[in-house]
């Protein structure tokens, strides 16, 4: 296990290595000598006098900024990028819902009318005696207006979905946000040279931005996707590279915004489309899920035309090196820049389906517009069928690795068994819950090693996991979201899982589902009449990778959760900032940061935090 926790990736690495193509593992090895100043957050390149570095006997940058402000400002820059990506996704969701409401998009419809009615009522929108599409338009307009709300006005979505005790604290601290777009604007402007150079002020702006992103952006966009594509329900599904059948026309969908992917699935259900594939010698057409777009699909779909999910973003090159893909349809984000050389060697087409996405050697795409979606998916499928004739000459190398899992644990599903879960928590069979919201990275060990090892340690300690993001794919491919994984759990959790007929790791969705799990935590806190910090719940990102992860972590701290992250973020050179994030902030919000790269030690720390919270609730330990 020198590179990846997963045998299928190890197998494909050897094939890619022999082919002479560049790959993520070898590229990372060549970049391992890191700048010590960047690693500590003590490097700044914002102005022409830089790069500046903070070091011994050089405690200020040329402008006069100190280590704490420099590191926090660097962190806030990453928050802005993550918030922007989530907001882009939310805007695409709103535009799609509007197109459906106006009957301008033939490929989509309102699949979960009950959820739409529930959401509309939460927003204060009248529903009785009204057409469902009029209601949908009002919902879309409400969210659109809130996204654009001035930062000095309070976000209505945050007001509606945040717990009462959290709102009081946020208002006292001055971190109750306005609309996310104006929070992005304020944060970006504040992060310029010589504007806000107070690390506490910058940290508060990061929290404002994180709260707006999670509760007024992530949560509504996922609810819209439930309305359009169906609310997840538990079902069997398949993961890993062995899901690929080379005798089909295979369209891989990759990214985070699943609109084109769901439309493709609807389109290929047509008999004339399947027949067109059979005419060129294929068995038919199938969709292959990759990273979060695939994760959105696998949570909702057990369809024969959807093969399943291959894995997280590090799987990409190895998926394509199987030689069995016809089109790689990629939306925003997490598409590797190296893929054109794979397309040339393995005879497939890369088709960006989002106007923001372009790659080296790929400067055009079929960019998503809800009103043109049928034309877009028709063109993708036609090109995939045509490509099948070209790639039939490939020699296929597909690992014989495929796992059956359970996916689709939504808020609604968990609410259905919540009383029983709380009974198990009170009795101590389940000590607590970890929301594992993670990416995947090579920085702190082999691919997915930290995520899988931490999860195994936690369930062994009778801690239930709700898993989201690329880390969810790690746990799916390793088999931890299957019923067989119950045998790896401690005695109490094993008993609970057997009686509830659930895995010890519940497949809850994507990184975007941070908003959904935050609302679930509110439901639990309200039911127990406690504040979020009192719950025996911890968040963990054992392999965070990019900017979306940092905004999620800061939200969790503001929400009142203890948050474990690895690898250790670039703040260690700023001692006062580290103290703020790991100690002082707990007195303000109830949340704090745990920095620990060793997954076994991290599991021990998390267990101790949960045990301490159980003591405060007078629960047995």
Secondary structure as the mmCIF struct_conf table of DSSP 4:
data_model
#
loop_
_struct_conf.conf_type_id
_struct_conf.id
_struct_conf.beg_label_comp_id
_struct_conf.beg_label_asym_id
_struct_conf.beg_label_seq_id
_struct_conf.end_label_comp_id
_struct_conf.end_label_asym_id
_struct_conf.end_label_seq_id
BEND BEND1 UNK A 3 UNK A 3
STRN STRN1 UNK A 4 UNK A 4
BEND BEND2 UNK A 5 UNK A 5
HELX_RH_AL_P HELX_RH_AL_P1 UNK A 7 UNK A 19
TURN_TY1_P TURN_TY1_P1 UNK A 20 UNK A 20
HELX_RH_AL_P HELX_RH_AL_P2 UNK A 24 UNK A 30
TURN_TY1_P TURN_TY1_P2 UNK A 31 UNK A 31
BEND BEND3 UNK A 33 UNK A 33
HELX_RH_AL_P HELX_RH_AL_P3 UNK A 36 UNK A 39
TURN_TY1_P TURN_TY1_P3 UNK A 40 UNK A 41
STRN STRN2 UNK A 43 UNK A 44
BEND BEND4 UNK A 46 UNK A 47
TURN_TY1_P TURN_TY1_P4 UNK A 48 UNK A 49
STRN STRN3 UNK A 52 UNK A 53
STRN STRN4 UNK A 55 UNK A 55
TURN_TY1_P TURN_TY1_P5 UNK A 56 UNK A 57
STRN STRN5 UNK A 58 UNK A 58
BEND BEND5 UNK A 60 UNK A 60
TURN_TY1_P TURN_TY1_P6 UNK A 62 UNK A 63
HELX_RH_AL_P HELX_RH_AL_P4 UNK A 67 UNK A 101
TURN_TY1_P TURN_TY1_P7 UNK A 102 UNK A 103
TURN_TY1_P TURN_TY1_P8 UNK A 106 UNK A 107
HELX_RH_AL_P HELX_RH_AL_P5 UNK A 113 UNK A 122
TURN_TY1_P TURN_TY1_P9 UNK A 123 UNK A 124
TURN_TY1_P TURN_TY1_P10 UNK A 128 UNK A 129
HELX_RH_AL_P HELX_RH_AL_P6 UNK A 132 UNK A 147
TURN_TY1_P TURN_TY1_P11 UNK A 148 UNK A 148
TURN_TY1_P TURN_TY1_P12 UNK A 151 UNK A 152
BEND BEND6 UNK A 153 UNK A 153
HELX_LH_PP_P HELX_LH_PP_P1 UNK A 154 UNK A 155
HELX_RH_AL_P HELX_RH_AL_P7 UNK A 156 UNK A 161
BEND BEND7 UNK A 162 UNK A 162
HELX_RH_AL_P HELX_RH_AL_P8 UNK A 164 UNK A 173
TURN_TY1_P TURN_TY1_P13 UNK A 174 UNK A 174
HELX_RH_AL_P HELX_RH_AL_P9 UNK A 180 UNK A 190
TURN_TY1_P TURN_TY1_P14 UNK A 191 UNK A 191
BEND BEND8 UNK A 192 UNK A 192
TURN_TY1_P TURN_TY1_P15 UNK A 193 UNK A 194
BEND BEND9 UNK A 195 UNK A 195
HELX_RH_AL_P HELX_RH_AL_P10 UNK A 199 UNK A 213
HELX_RH_PI_P HELX_RH_PI_P1 UNK A 214 UNK A 218
HELX_RH_AL_P HELX_RH_AL_P11 UNK A 219 UNK A 229
STRN STRN6 UNK A 235 UNK A 239
BEND BEND10 UNK A 240 UNK A 240
HELX_RH_3T_P HELX_RH_3T_P1 UNK A 241 UNK A 243
TURN_TY1_P TURN_TY1_P16 UNK A 246 UNK A 247
BEND BEND11 UNK A 248 UNK A 248
STRN STRN7 UNK A 249 UNK A 254
BEND BEND12 UNK A 255 UNK A 256
HELX_RH_AL_P HELX_RH_AL_P12 UNK A 259 UNK A 268
TURN_TY1_P TURN_TY1_P17 UNK A 269 UNK A 269
BEND BEND13 UNK A 270 UNK A 270
HELX_RH_AL_P HELX_RH_AL_P13 UNK A 271 UNK A 279
TURN_TY1_P TURN_TY1_P18 UNK A 280 UNK A 281
BEND BEND14 UNK A 283 UNK A 283
STRN STRN8 UNK A 285 UNK A 289
HELX_RH_AL_P HELX_RH_AL_P14 UNK A 291 UNK A 300
TURN_TY1_P TURN_TY1_P19 UNK A 304 UNK A 305
STRN STRN9 UNK A 306 UNK A 309
BEND BEND15 UNK A 312 UNK A 312
HELX_RH_3T_P HELX_RH_3T_P2 UNK A 313 UNK A 315
HELX_RH_AL_P HELX_RH_AL_P15 UNK A 316 UNK A 320
TURN_TY1_P TURN_TY1_P20 UNK A 321 UNK A 322
BEND BEND16 UNK A 323 UNK A 323
BEND BEND17 UNK A 326 UNK A 326
STRN STRN10 UNK A 327 UNK A 330
BEND BEND18 UNK A 332 UNK A 333
TURN_TY1_P TURN_TY1_P21 UNK A 337 UNK A 338
HELX_RH_AL_P HELX_RH_AL_P16 UNK A 339 UNK A 346
TURN_TY1_P TURN_TY1_P22 UNK A 347 UNK A 347
STRN STRN11 UNK A 349 UNK A 352
BEND BEND19 UNK A 354 UNK A 354
TURN_TY1_P TURN_TY1_P23 UNK A 355 UNK A 356
STRN STRN12 UNK A 359 UNK A 359
TURN_TY1_P TURN_TY1_P24 UNK A 360 UNK A 361
STRN STRN13 UNK A 362 UNK A 362
STRN STRN14 UNK A 365 UNK A 365
HELX_RH_3T_P HELX_RH_3T_P3 UNK A 370 UNK A 372
HELX_RH_AL_P HELX_RH_AL_P17 UNK A 373 UNK A 391
TURN_TY1_P TURN_TY1_P25 UNK A 392 UNK A 393
BEND BEND20 UNK A 394 UNK A 394
HELX_LH_PP_P HELX_LH_PP_P2 UNK A 395 UNK A 396
BEND BEND21 UNK A 400 UNK A 400
STRN STRN15 UNK A 403 UNK A 407
HELX_RH_AL_P HELX_RH_AL_P18 UNK A 411 UNK A 427
TURN_TY1_P TURN_TY1_P26 UNK A 428 UNK A 428
BEND BEND22 UNK A 429 UNK A 430
STRN STRN16 UNK A 432 UNK A 438
BEND BEND23 UNK A 442 UNK A 442
TURN_TY1_P TURN_TY1_P27 UNK A 443 UNK A 444
BEND BEND24 UNK A 445 UNK A 446
STRN STRN17 UNK A 447 UNK A 447
TURN_TY1_P TURN_TY1_P28 UNK A 448 UNK A 448
HELX_RH_AL_P HELX_RH_AL_P19 UNK A 449 UNK A 460
TURN_TY1_P TURN_TY1_P29 UNK A 461 UNK A 462
STRN STRN18 UNK A 463 UNK A 469
HELX_RH_AL_P HELX_RH_AL_P20 UNK A 470 UNK A 477
TURN_TY1_P TURN_TY1_P30 UNK A 478 UNK A 481
BEND BEND25 UNK A 482 UNK A 482
HELX_RH_3T_P HELX_RH_3T_P4 UNK A 483 UNK A 488
BEND BEND26 UNK A 489 UNK A 489
HELX_RH_AL_P HELX_RH_AL_P21 UNK A 491 UNK A 500
TURN_TY1_P TURN_TY1_P31 UNK A 501 UNK A 501
BEND BEND27 UNK A 504 UNK A 504
STRN STRN19 UNK A 505 UNK A 509
HELX_RH_3T_P HELX_RH_3T_P5 UNK A 511 UNK A 513
HELX_RH_AL_P HELX_RH_AL_P22 UNK A 514 UNK A 528
TURN_TY1_P TURN_TY1_P32 UNK A 529 UNK A 529
HELX_RH_3T_P HELX_RH_3T_P6 UNK A 532 UNK A 534
BEND BEND28 UNK A 535 UNK A 536
STRN STRN20 UNK A 537 UNK A 541
TURN_TY1_P TURN_TY1_P33 UNK A 542 UNK A 543
BEND BEND29 UNK A 546 UNK A 546
HELX_RH_AL_P HELX_RH_AL_P23 UNK A 547 UNK A 559
TURN_TY1_P TURN_TY1_P34 UNK A 560 UNK A 560
STRN STRN21 UNK A 562 UNK A 565
BEND BEND30 UNK A 566 UNK A 567
HELX_LH_PP_P HELX_LH_PP_P3 UNK A 568 UNK A 569
TURN_TY1_P TURN_TY1_P35 UNK A 570 UNK A 573
HELX_RH_AL_P HELX_RH_AL_P24 UNK A 575 UNK A 579
HELX_RH_PI_P HELX_RH_PI_P2 UNK A 580 UNK A 584
TURN_TY1_P TURN_TY1_P36 UNK A 585 UNK A 585
HELX_RH_AL_P HELX_RH_AL_P25 UNK A 586 UNK A 589
BEND BEND31 UNK A 590 UNK A 590
STRN STRN22 UNK A 592 UNK A 595
HELX_RH_AL_P HELX_RH_AL_P26 UNK A 599 UNK A 616
TURN_TY1_P TURN_TY1_P37 UNK A 617 UNK A 618
#
